[in-house]
Amino acid sequence: MIRITYNKDLGSLNTFGMKVKAACYVVYSEAGDLPQMDWDKLPQPILPLGSGSNILFTKDFPGTILHSDIKDIDIIEQRSRGDEVYVRAGSGVVFDDLCAWAASKQLWGIENLSAIPGTVGASAVQNVGAYGVEAGDVIDSVICYERSSGQFVTLNAEECAFAYRDSIFKHQRGRYIVVSVVFRLTALLSPQLEYGHLREAVERNIELMAPSTDPYPVLEPHAVAMPLSVKLVRDTVRIIREEKLPDPAKIGSAGSFFKNPVLSRESYLKVCGIAAEAGRDKVPHFELEDGNVKVPAAFLIEMCGLKGKKHGGAGVWEKQPLVIVNASGDASPDDILQLKNEIITAVNNKFGILLSPEVDHI
Ligand SMILES: Cc1cc2nc3c(=O)[nH]c(=O)nc-3n(C[C@H](O)[C@H](O)[C@H](O)COP(=O)(O)OP(=O)(O)OC[C@H]3O[C@@H](n4cnc5c(N)ncnc54)[C@H](O)[C@@H]3O)c2cc1C
């Protein structure tokens, strides 16, 4: 079924809560709706939108927003004596609902991605990632509608060209509309706990005590240890995230506003030097195989003294300075953009590093 609305208010359809309108808003509930659409008659351009959790609308949108309501989750194949399980999920499925579904079936692979806002369709577009796992690690293929040919095409993981928060879909915007994604999950015990303090948090097993200023919350052991399970890892991730990140239902944001920069060793050492002068003997970092070093943008922003910084209704989130929030609830796109520019300038002036936004500006 296709539903079309004109002059649609997008205020509740983007997690930043930008009060903008779209000339047209189309919701489709099955893949077969897409070839039926009279594309040329719709206001242009066409923009697929999931939950709007990685988008900053900077003004009213003159074209058509296309929203998937395809919500099926099916096991389509099992291999290796049933251990490898191929799961197809519709692009309109809430990604965390898929994580919950996988946990309920004891299927490993996406538990570290629990509680990332947004839809399954966008998880492939964005190659969402958290706690050492990226969607592209477990995506087998992506089924799309290609508007130019009017055909459905299946792209395997290699063709999707997944990279850090990147995929072919971001470079050929408008070409593919994702209708479903096939994930390769496993029934074999496969926790991935190497990132940060996740293993420690999972092993301590697990009750959140008081809110903490530590990036990882204080966790207390249960009297009786719980068995390691998909659900246990999922719940741990959710607790850690709740502590650090604003809940989009309460405070508008699009999560991490900037990408974590990848630095040459030379510029990483320069950051270490500046940090040491400021009394910080450790710079959090992640060594890459090619010798470069990834440094959290949050650390650089914090070092510039911008934690909690406000501009109009926009603010830098105290607990995670990588996040710009709609602090007042009625921040304008301009407030967000001004604060973004202030951050980019400050980090560039102090470290000579140019941060680039992760959030799509529309
Ligand atoms: C509080 C918070 C925390 C977050 N934490 C994380 C995190 O830990 N890791 C992470 O990676 N991200 C994180 N994000 C960002 C965001 O959740 C992801 O980028 C998510 O994948 C966006 O999903 P969405 O459905 O909201 O996509 P949207 O924001 O609606 O769209 C994102 C992009 O995908 C395209 N798109 C959407 N659906 C389709 C489709 N069906 N076909 C083709 N293109 C499509 C859009 O055109 C756009 O380019 C966070 C966001 C918030 C608000």
The ligand as a Tripos MOL2 file, in Angstrom:
@<TRIPOS>MOLECULE
LIG
   53    58     1     0     0
SMALL
NO_CHARGES

@<TRIPOS>ATOM
      1 C1         21.2240    8.9000   20.2100 C.3       1 LIG1
      2 C2         21.8140    8.3400   18.9380 C.ar      1 LIG1
      3 C3         22.8190    7.3940   19.0130 C.ar      1 LIG1
      4 C4         23.3970    6.8700   17.8370 C.ar      1 LIG1
      5 N1         24.3860    5.9280   17.9550 N.ar      1 LIG1
      6 C5         24.9430    5.4040   16.8420 C.ar      1 LIG1
      7 C6         25.9560    4.4020   16.9380 C.ar      1 LIG1
      8 O1         26.3240    3.9520   18.0220 O.2       1 LIG1
      9 N2         26.5040    3.9290   15.7810 N.ar      1 LIG1
     10 C7         26.0980    4.3700   14.5560 C.ar      1 LIG1
     11 O2         26.6290    3.8940   13.5490 O.2       1 LIG1
     12 N3         25.1230    5.3050   14.4410 N.ar      1 LIG1
     13 C8         24.5470    5.8390   15.5380 C.ar      1 LIG1
     14 N4         23.5620    6.8010   15.4250 N.ar      1 LIG1
     15 C9         23.1860    7.2940   14.0960 C.3       1 LIG1
     16 C10        21.9390    6.5870   13.5090 C.3       1 LIG1
     17 O3         21.2510    5.8850   14.5040 O.3       1 LIG1
     18 C11        22.3120    5.6290   12.3850 C.3       1 LIG1
     19 O4         23.0200    6.2960   11.3690 O.3       1 LIG1
     20 C12        21.0810    4.9390   11.7820 C.3       1 LIG1
     21 O5         21.4800    3.9370   10.8660 O.3       1 LIG1
     22 C13        20.1570    5.9040   11.0580 C.3       1 LIG1
     23 O6         18.9640    5.2040   10.7970 O.3       1 LIG1
     24 P1         17.6780    5.9690   10.2820 P.3       1 LIG1
     25 O7         16.6590    4.9440    9.9170 O.co2     1 LIG1
     26 O8         17.2610    6.9720   11.2770 O.co2     1 LIG1
     27 O9         18.2460    6.6440    8.9650 O.3       1 LIG1
     28 P2         17.9870    8.1280    8.4410 P.3       1 LIG1
     29 O10        18.6490    9.1020    9.3400 O.co2     1 LIG1
     30 O11        16.5400    8.3040    8.1720 O.co2     1 LIG1
     31 O12        18.7910    8.0460    7.0640 O.3       1 LIG1
     32 C14        20.1860    7.8830    7.0710 C.3       1 LIG1
     33 C15        20.6640    7.7330    5.6220 C.3       1 LIG1
     34 O13        20.1760    6.5180    5.0850 O.3       1 LIG1
     35 C16        19.3800    6.7470    3.9290 C.3       1 LIG1
     36 N5         18.2880    5.7820    3.9480 N.ar      1 LIG1
     37 C17        17.4350    5.5250    4.9550 C.ar      1 LIG1
     38 N6         16.6080    4.5170    4.6220 N.ar      1 LIG1
     39 C18        16.9370    4.1490    3.3630 C.ar      1 LIG1
     40 C19        16.4420    3.1800    2.4500 C.ar      1 LIG1
     41 N7         15.4260    2.3630    2.7650 N.pl3     1 LIG1
     42 N8         17.0220    3.0920    1.2300 N.ar      1 LIG1
     43 C20        18.0520    3.9020    0.8690 C.ar      1 LIG1
     44 N9         18.5690    4.8370    1.6930 N.ar      1 LIG1
     45 C21        18.0160    4.9540    2.9260 C.ar      1 LIG1
     46 C22        18.9010    8.1880    4.0550 C.3       1 LIG1
     47 O14        18.5870    8.7470    2.8010 O.3       1 LIG1
     48 C23        20.1300    8.8260    4.6980 C.3       1 LIG1
     49 O15        21.1150    9.0790    3.7270 O.3       1 LIG1
     50 C24        22.9560    7.3210   16.5720 C.ar      1 LIG1
     51 C25        21.9190    8.2740   16.5020 C.ar      1 LIG1
     52 C26        21.3510    8.7690   17.6710 C.ar      1 LIG1
     53 C27        20.2180    9.7560   17.5640 C.3       1 LIG1
@<TRIPOS>BOND
     1     1     2 1
     2     2     3 ar
     3     2    52 ar
     4     3     4 ar
     5     4     5 ar
     6     4    50 ar
     7     5     6 ar
     8     6     7 ar
     9     6    13 1
    10     7     8 2
    11     7     9 ar
    12     9    10 ar
    13    10    11 2
    14    10    12 ar
    15    12    13 ar
    16    13    14 ar
    17    14    15 1
    18    14    50 ar
    19    15    16 1
    20    16    17 1
    21    16    18 1
    22    18    19 1
    23    18    20 1
    24    20    21 1
    25    20    22 1
    26    22    23 1
    27    23    24 1
    28    24    25 2
    29    24    26 1
    30    24    27 1
    31    27    28 1
    32    28    29 2
    33    28    30 1
    34    28    31 1
    35    31    32 1
    36    32    33 1
    37    33    34 1
    38    33    48 1
    39    34    35 1
    40    35    36 1
    41    35    46 1
    42    36    37 ar
    43    36    45 ar
    44    37    38 ar
    45    38    39 ar
    46    39    40 ar
    47    39    45 ar
    48    40    41 1
    49    40    42 ar
    50    42    43 ar
    51    43    44 ar
    52    44    45 ar
    53    46    47 1
    54    46    48 1
    55    48    49 1
    56    50    51 ar
    57    51    52 ar
    58    52    53 1
@<TRIPOS>SUBSTRUCTURE
     1 LIG1         1 GROUP 0 **** ****
